[in-house]
Amino acid sequence: MIKIGSFEAKTHFSNLLKKVTRGEEILITNRGKIVAKLISCEEKGPDPKLFIKRVSEFNKGRHCSLKEIKEMKEEGRKY
């Protein structure tokens, strides 16, 4: 992840867009404080590996059935 100041981001915006299209994420700061995150908005399907990782992290110390996990997944799609 790249961190860049707002003035520099404005100056090099087209280069930043090229990096974002290659999959990099860029944090934009103003006076050292993060104010924005520049990410790609390509419409990809959900990443199943990321979903499994998040469910696994959530499930640490808990025991959920596959049915409960599917219900949580569907509940999340409502929002």
C-alpha atoms as one frame of an Amber mdcrd trajectory, in Angstrom:
protein
   0.000   0.000   0.000   1.348   3.404  -0.977   0.938   6.482   1.234   1.116
   9.844  -0.553   0.371  13.475   0.309  -2.582  15.241  -1.297  -0.437  17.762
  -3.195   1.750  15.016  -4.636  -1.339  12.925  -5.443  -2.819  15.842  -7.380
   0.432  16.321  -9.269   0.841  12.636 -10.174  -2.816  11.599 -10.392  -2.583
   9.847 -13.779   0.371   7.745 -12.573  -1.551   6.828  -9.433  -4.515   5.697
 -11.523  -2.214   3.385 -13.499  -0.953   1.851 -10.251  -4.506   1.405  -8.991
  -5.546  -0.394 -12.181  -2.666  -2.807 -11.533  -4.185  -3.620  -8.146  -2.309
  -1.320  -5.765  -4.127   0.618  -3.080  -3.097   4.189  -2.324  -3.670   6.127
   0.873  -3.884   9.887   0.433  -2.877  12.060   3.369  -3.391  15.677   4.301
  -0.866  17.016   6.826   0.075  13.458   7.745  -3.494  12.285   8.404  -5.042
   9.690   6.082  -8.085  11.244   4.401  -8.787   8.962   1.428  -8.097   5.561
  -0.047  -7.751   5.156  -3.808  -8.725   1.661  -4.967  -9.803   0.018  -8.185
 -13.529  -0.184  -8.804 -13.410  -2.990 -11.337 -16.530  -4.995 -10.917 -15.194
  -8.347  -9.876 -17.089 -11.070  -8.174 -16.518 -11.643  -4.487 -13.191 -13.227
  -3.605 -14.043 -16.609  -2.077 -10.635 -16.896  -0.387 -11.162 -13.564   1.351
 -14.642 -14.634   2.465 -13.292 -17.905   3.887 -10.504 -16.030   5.689 -12.943
 -13.555   7.248 -15.332 -16.292   8.331 -12.425 -18.250   9.819 -11.239 -15.194
  11.766 -14.766 -14.485  12.955 -15.269 -18.109  13.894 -12.147 -18.458  16.089
 -13.269 -19.852  19.387 -16.799 -20.429  18.074 -18.344 -23.409  16.440 -20.775
 -22.655  13.620 -22.440 -25.043  11.277 -22.232 -24.570   7.537 -25.900 -23.589
   7.606 -25.189 -20.761  10.092 -22.307 -19.501   7.945 -24.516 -19.465   4.840
 -27.197 -17.568   6.767 -24.620 -14.964   7.870 -23.439 -14.619   4.281 -26.984
 -14.073   3.006 -27.685 -11.624   5.840 -24.657  -9.577   4.769 -25.928  -9.387
   1.194 -29.042  -7.541   2.334 -27.003  -4.414   3.092
